[in-house]
Amino acid sequence: MSFESTLRRVCVDEYEAYHLYRSLAKTPILNQRLREVLEKASGDELKHYMFWSGIMGDCKSRLSIVKVFLYRVILLLFGVTITLKIVESMEVEASKIYSDIIGIKPELRDDVVRIIEDEKRHEKEFLSGLDEGRIRYLGSITLGISDALIELTGIYTGSLGAFESTLSAGLTGLLAGIAASISMGIASYSQAKHEALKNPKISAVYTSTAYTAVVLVLALPYFVLNSIAAAFTAMLLLATTIVAYMTLYTAVLHSRSFLKEFVESIALILGVSVLLYVLGLILGKVVGVKPAG
């Protein structure tokens, strides 16, 4: 990429960041402190854009509206912290580019250094303005989701060899899952009592709610579809989607490898599922239940 292309990219990025921060600042779910931080950051990005456009000319991007929309979707799906973590990674990349610009254009040093300082300040202010329940209780949520995924996929995999009726399999998973969600909530409550930063009641609610949500989602195909094979396939796709969602969430939050975490989680679920499928076949023969299919 030529130096001129680099400058134009920086100019476009500043223009898009201005629109992004201004749009996110209007999101109702944000606390007042974070809205103020985003509004100020938006003003800074506009000044940066004006500086670069003074050098490069008009750099407005037609893709800004699309990108802002995508970030709003990310905000809805993953919450404030993950959205700002992604934005933060953009800021870090921009700071590296600015350093390269100083090396090529020393006369821009003072202005570029001020922009770099603004970007670093944005990062600190974003983090200071965050107070998101789902992050503070992420361990409780992950506990509920992970246990529900392993238990329910295991039950439904076992049902392939033990049940012919989707309704019977669905009810079995639903009832077992609801009972387990209560048990997990109690366990989470007991665990949180020993963690000073957590409210035991809230921790229990997060764990139980996350568990119940997964139970309901995975049970749904068995009450909609008539074929147990089709219901199982749909359940497995839903389970994979949930795993991908949670893996992406934690990978971005903790700067981990998404692919590695995803493969490990899927391998664990499939391993348990295969084991319980075999067990279901054995139990089906023992009690005289004819396997489906």
N, C-alpha and C positions, 0 to 999 in steps of 0.2 A: 504493500500500500504506500503510495506517494505521500510526501509530507502535506501537500495540499489536501489530499483526500482525508488524511488524519485530522486536519484542522476542521474540515467540513463535517466529519463525523462527530467531533467534539461539539461543534455548534448545534448540530441536529439533536444530539443527546441532551444538551442543556435545555433546548426548547421543549423536548418531550418530557424531561424531568419537571419543568415548570408546570406543564399541564397535568402531569401525574400527581404531583404534590397538591396542587390546587383542587383537583378532583377528589383525592382521598381525604382531604381536610373537611370536605362536605359530608363525609359518611357519618350517619347518625350514631353508629355503634362505638365510635371513638370517644375517649374521655376528653374533657376540655383542654387539658394540658397537651395532649398529643395533637389535637386540632390546631392549637396555637403554634406548636413546633412545625407542623406541616405547612401552615400558612406562611410562616417566616421563611422556611426553606424554599417555598414556591417563589417568594419575592427575591431571594438570593439567586435562584436559578434563572429568573428572568433577567437579572443584572448580568449574570454570566453570559446568557444568550446575547444580550445587547452588545457586550464587549466583543464576542467572537463574530457576531454578524457585522460589526463595524470593520472587521478585518476581512471577512469572507463574503460579505453581502448577505442577502436574505437566505436563511437556512431552514425555513419552516418546513415541517414534514407532514405529508398527508396521512401518514400512518399513525400520527399521534392519537387520534380519536380511537382507532382500533386498539392500540396498545393500552390506552387508559381503560378501555372496556375490559380487556383481558385481565388487567390488574385488579379491576373491581370484582371480576369473577374469582380470581385467586383470593382476594380478601374475603369474599363470601364463603368460599370452600375451606380455606385454611386459617383464616383469622388475621389479626393485625400483625402479630409477631413474625409469622412466616413471610407475609407480604413485605414487611420492612427489611427482613433478612435478605430477600432477593434484591430489593432496592439497594441495600447496603453493599451487596456484592458488585453492583453496577458502579457505585461510588468508588470502591476500591480500585476497580479497573480503570476508571477515569483518572484517578490520582496517579496511576502508573503512566498513563499516556501524557498527562501534564508534565511529569518529570522528564519525559523524552522530549517534549516540546521545548522546555527550558534549555536542554542541551543543544538543540538545533538553533533556537532563536533566543539567545541570551538577553536581548533587549526587552523581551516580554517577561523576564523573571519576576519583577515586583508584582505585576498584575496576576500572573499565573500562581505565584505563591499565595496570594490572597484568596484565590479561588480554591486552591488545595486546602487551605485552612478552613474555609467555609464547608467544604465537603467533610472534613474530619469532624467539625463541630456538629454537622447534621447527624453523623453516625452516633455521637455521644448523646445528643438530645433525643434522638429516636429511642435509644435504649432507656434513657431516663424517664421517658414518657409512657413506657409500657407497663401495664398492670393487667395482664390477661389471665383470667381464671383457668382457662384450659391449659395454659403453660405451667402454672404453679401446681396444677393437679394432673399433669400429663402422665405421671407414673400411675396414678389411680385409673385414668382412662385407658392407658395401654394395657394395664393388668386385666381390666374387664373385657376389652376387645380381644386380646390374645387368648385368654382362657375360653371365651365364648367360641372363637373361631376353631380352636383345636377340639373342644368338646362337641360342638354341633356338627362339624364336618365329619368327625369320627362317628357320631351317632347315625348320621344320614348315610355315610358310606356303609356302615354295618347293616342299615336297613335294606340295602340292595340285596343282601342274601337272606334277610329274615322276614321282609314284608312284601306283599304283593300290592297292597293298597297305599296310594300316596297319602290319603287322609290319615291312615293309621301311623305311617312314618312321620307325617307332619305333626300330629298330636303328640307323639312320643318325644320328638325333638323340642316342641314348644313347652310341654309340661316340665321336661327335664331342665330345659334352659331357664325357665322362670324360677324354678326351685333353686337352681345353681346361682342365679343372679342375686337372690336374697342372701344366700350363703356367702357369696363373694363380697357383697356389701358389708356384711358383718365382719368378715376377715379384714377388709380395707379399713373399717372403723377401728378395729383393734390395733392394726399396724400404725395408723396415723396418730394414735394416742401417744406413741413413743417418738413422734417427729414434731418438734416444737413449731416448725413453720407451717404446719397444716392443721386445718380444722377437721377433726375426725368425722363430724356429721357430713360436711361438704365432701370430704374424700369418699365416704361411703356412698353418697348420692351419685357422684361422678362414676364410680366403679359399677354400681348396680345399674345405672342408666345406660352406660356404654354396653354393658353385657346384654341387657334387655333389648337394646336397639339392634344388636347383631343377631340375637335370637329371632326377633320378628322378621328381619330382612331375609335371613336364611330359611325361615319356615315358609315364607310367602309362596315360593314355587309349588310347594306340596299341597297348597290349598287352591291353586289356580290351574295346575296342569293335571291331567289324568294319567299320564305315563310316568312311572316312577323313575325310569331312565332319563326322561326329559327333565323331570323335576330335579333330579340329582345333578344333571349337567348345568342347569340354570343356577342351582345352589352353589356349585363349584365356581362358576363364573362370578357370581356375586361375592363369594369369599375371596377370590383372587383380586377383585376390584377393591375390596376393603383393605386387604393386605397392601396393595399398591398405594392406596391413599395414605395409610398410616406410615408406611415405609418412607414415602416421599416427604411426609410431614416431619418425621424425626430426622431424616437424612439432611434436609435443609436446615433444621433447627440446630443440629449438632455437627454440621459440616462433615457428614459421613458419605460413604459410597452407597448410592441408591441401589445399584444392581446387586452388590454383595449382600446388603441387608434383605433385599427382596428375595433373592435366591435362597438364602438361609431360612427365611420364614416359610416360603412355599415348600421347601424340602421337609421341614418339620411337620407341616400340616399334612402333606402327602404321605409321609412315613407313618404317622398315626392313623391316617385314613386306610391305608393298605392293611395295616395290622388289624384294625377293627373290622375291615371287610372280611378278612379270613376268619376272624372270630365269629362274625355274623353267620357265615356259611356253616361253620361248625355247630354253632348253637341251633341254627335252623334245622340241621339234620338230626340233632339230638332230640329236639322237641317235636320233630315231625312237621315243621313248616316248610312248604314247598317254596324254593327260591323263586324270585321274580324272573320272568322271561321264560 
